[in-house]
Amino acid sequence: MRWMRRRGDRVTIIKGKYDGYQGTLESNVFQRTVDHPDGWVNDRHVMLDSEELAPVRWDQVKVCGSSSDLGFRLMVL
């Protein structure tokens, strides 16, 4: 299993303001986020299916369809 996410990967956001949203990974950046406005962190830009760009931390996304993502969905249901 690949732990590093790449541009074009389909992801589900699992924490924070955009929890539950799905989108496509666009880029890796170093900036502030909505959930952590006071600090600079290594982020990912995710283009949501709603065509909104969401900055999220690396630990706030899971690849769509991965076994860990399925486990998360079952917990929510």
N, C-alpha and C positions, 0 to 999 in steps of 0.2 A: 504494500500500500504506500502511496506517495503522500508524504506529510506536507510537502511544499505546494502551495496553490499556484496555478499559472493563469495567465490571461486567457479568458474564454471559458474557464471552468464554471459550470452551473453550481451555485451555492445557495444554501438556506441560512439565514441569519438566525442565531439561536439565543442571543442575549441583547439587551439594550432597547433603545427606542424603536428599532426596526425588527424586533423579535417576530419570527414567523414569516417574514417576507422572503421571497426568492428573487434571484437575479443572476447576473453574469459578472464574474470578476474582471475588472478593467485594468487595475494597476496597483502596485505597491508604492506607498508614499510615507513620508515622515512629516506629520502635522498634528494639529489638535482635532479632537472629535467632538460630536454632540454629547456623548456620554462622559467624556473626560476633557472638559474645556480648559482646565488649569495646567495640563501637562502636554508635552510633546511625546507622541508614541509612534511606533511603526504600525501603520494602518494599511488597509486595503480599500480601494474604491470599488464599490459594487454598483453596477447599473441595474436598478430594480426593474421588474417587469412593468411597473407603472412609469418607466422612463425617468425616474428620479435617481440622482447620484448620491449614494450613501457611503460616508466614510465610516468604517468599522475596524475594530482591532482584529488581529489574526485569530484570537481565540473566540471570536464571536460568530464564526462561520463554519459550516460543515458542507462538504460536497454533497449535492443532491443525490439521493439514491444509495448512499453508503450505508453500511450496516449500523454505524453509530447514529446516523441521521434517522434511520427507521426506529431505533430504540427511543430516541427523543420524541418522535411523533407518537409512539405508543404511550409514553409517559403523559403526554399532554391530553390525549383522548381519555 
